[in-house]
Amino acid sequence: MNWFFITLGYSGLAPKAPGTVGTLLSLPLGMLILIYFDAQTLFLATILISIIAVREINKYEAKSGIHDDKRIVIDELAGMWFALSVAPAISVSFGEVADLENGFLIQSLLSFALFRYFDITKPSIIGRLDREAKGGLGVVADDVVAGFVAGILSALIWQGFLELQKML
């Protein structure tokens, strides 16, 4: 078991809101991958990390007997990175991050907010996965789905905003 890995560099040990802390750490890391590589690299890295996370969480749960320990936040990274690989999913240079016209920063922050909302409230299939899937798969799967939903919704909101601007 790799405690450093599943707690995302020990960020899951934060005394308050470890999930939010883990997600806050995941956001700039994911954005850096998008800036220096691309959305496909982020997507593939997320799949690899998710697979390893399921295995490591299974080991932890077998040893500790605790399911979905709040200190485990590698699943937050998986969800946040899936959201970022969907939206903004564009290549920008480091200097273009603050340019609001390209939507990179806005979509990244919107993806963060939507991911946290879906991860906390667990609506629909997200909650069902959280309740019914067992082991590491159950811990990771709800965050992955929450990330996809957050990324898609973020992209749709951004595109709707662009269309509204054209009409005005």
KASULWO-V594914 format. One line per field, one symbol per residue. ss: DSSP state (@ for helix, = for strand, . for the rest). psi: psi as a letter, one per 30 degrees, with the letter a starting at -180 (. if undefined). Layout:
ss: ???
psi: ???
//
This chain:
ss: ..@@@@....@@@....@@@@@@@@@@@@@@@@@@@..@@@@@@@@@@@@@@@@@@@@@@@@@@.........@@@@@@@@@@@@@.......@@@...@@@.@@@@@@@@@@@@@@@@@@..@@@@@@@@@..@@@@@@@@@@@@@@@@@@@@@@@@@@@@@@@@@.
psi: kjeeefgihgffgkfkheeeeeeeeeeeeeeeeeefcleeeeeeeeeeeeeeeeeeeeeeeeefgkkhkffjgffeeeeeeeeffekfhlklleffefjfeffeeeeeeeeeeeeeeeeefhlbfeeeeeefklaeeeeeeeeeeeeeeeeeeeeeeeeeeeeeeef.
//
